[in-house]
Amino acid sequence: MLAKVSILNISNIGHYYIILTHRNIIQASYKNLQKDLTICLKKIK
């Protein structure tokens, strides 16, 4: 899932780096990951 999101967001380097930076930290908490991805997707739109 993270790989797909990163590819979709690759045009927006800011969000791309946010996802990569927090991937290992948030990996243990999927709920937090969903929240962060939702925020990133909203910012892109």
Backbone as CSV, one residue per row, in Angstrom:
resi,resn,N_x,N_y,N_z,CA_x,CA_y,CA_z,C_x,C_y,C_z
1,MET,0.826,-1.205,0.000,0.000,0.000,0.000,0.862,1.257,0.000
2,LEU,1.873,1.270,0.859,2.741,2.442,0.955,3.445,2.712,-0.363
3,ALA,3.878,1.643,-1.031,4.576,1.822,-2.304,3.650,2.472,-3.329
4,LYS,2.413,2.016,-3.386,1.453,2.580,-4.336,1.196,4.046,-4.032
5,VAL,1.022,4.364,-2.764,0.756,5.750,-2.372,1.943,6.625,-2.733
6,SER,3.154,6.129,-2.472,4.354,6.902,-2.776,4.459,7.179,-4.269
7,ILE,4.143,6.196,-5.091,4.207,6.372,-6.543,3.179,7.411,-6.989
8,LEU,1.983,7.350,-6.424,0.941,8.307,-6.788,1.318,9.718,-6.357
9,ASN,2.056,9.832,-5.256,2.394,11.139,-4.700,3.783,11.612,-5.117
10,ILE,4.459,10.876,-6.013,5.848,11.182,-6.337,5.989,12.577,-6.946
11,SER,4.923,13.084,-7.554,4.988,14.423,-8.138,5.003,15.481,-7.041
12,ASN,4.527,15.108,-5.864,4.544,16.032,-4.730,5.597,15.539,-3.746
13,ILE,6.828,15.996,-3.922,7.960,15.479,-3.157,7.765,15.654,-1.655
14,GLY,7.104,16.729,-1.244,6.875,16.954,0.180,6.125,15.800,0.825
15,HIS,5.012,15.408,0.227,4.211,14.322,0.779,4.936,12.989,0.611
16,TYR,5.660,12.832,-0.487,6.417,11.610,-0.750,7.419,11.370,0.371
17,TYR,8.121,12.432,0.763,9.102,12.300,1.833,8.443,12.077,3.189
18,ILE,7.289,12.707,3.414,6.569,12.516,4.678,6.218,11.039,4.853
19,ILE,5.716,10.430,3.784,5.320,9.021,3.850,6.538,8.138,4.111
20,LEU,7.643,8.388,3.403,8.839,7.574,3.579,9.436,7.766,4.969
21,THR,9.424,9.009,5.444,10.024,9.308,6.740,9.274,8.627,7.877
22,HIS,7.950,8.618,7.799,7.148,8.082,8.892,6.782,6.610,8.710
23,ARG,7.172,6.028,7.603,6.767,4.650,7.314,7.158,3.696,8.442
24,ASN,8.425,3.720,8.832,8.890,2.786,9.858,8.314,3.109,11.229
25,ILE,8.118,4.385,11.516,7.607,4.802,12.819,6.144,4.401,12.987
26,ILE,5.369,4.597,11.948,3.918,4.392,12.040,3.500,2.985,11.609
27,GLN,4.449,2.216,11.081,4.120,0.897,10.547,3.389,0.032,11.582
28,ALA,3.731,0.211,12.860,3.125,-0.608,13.909,1.703,-0.155,14.224
29,SER,1.346,1.043,13.781,0.011,1.563,14.081,-0.698,1.933,12.787
30,TYR,-1.460,1.005,12.247,-2.110,1.208,10.952,-3.142,2.329,11.000
31,LYS,-3.801,2.502,12.146,-4.798,3.564,12.267,-4.145,4.927,12.097
32,ASN,-2.999,5.127,12.736,-2.290,6.399,12.594,-1.845,6.587,11.150
33,LEU,-1.421,5.508,10.517,-0.978,5.580,9.124,-2.128,6.039,8.238
34,GLN,-3.303,5.470,8.450,-4.468,5.869,7.655,-4.756,7.353,7.827
35,LYS,-4.653,7.854,9.061,-4.916,9.267,9.324,-3.923,10.135,8.563
36,ASP,-2.625,9.779,8.623,-1.598,10.565,7.942,-1.802,10.546,6.434
37,LEU,-2.136,9.386,5.883,-2.343,9.293,4.438,-3.551,10.118,4.022
38,THR,-4.594,10.101,4.842,-5.790,10.889,4.536,-5.446,12.366,4.500
39,ILE,-4.651,12.819,5.469,-4.241,14.227,5.521,-3.426,14.573,4.280
40,CYS,-2.492,13.710,3.913,-1.653,13.957,2.733,-2.505,14.040,1.470
41,LEU,-3.434,13.112,1.316,-4.280,13.103,0.124,-5.146,14.353,0.069
42,LYS,-5.640,14.816,1.224,-6.457,16.027,1.259,-5.626,17.238,0.846
43,LYS,-4.366,17.298,1.300,-3.502,18.423,0.958,-3.224,18.447,-0.538
44,ILE,-3.053,17.267,-1.133,-2.772,17.187,-2.571,-3.979,17.680,-3.369
45,LYS,-5.175,17.305,-2.942,-6.387,17.729,-3.643,-6.593,19.219,-3.430
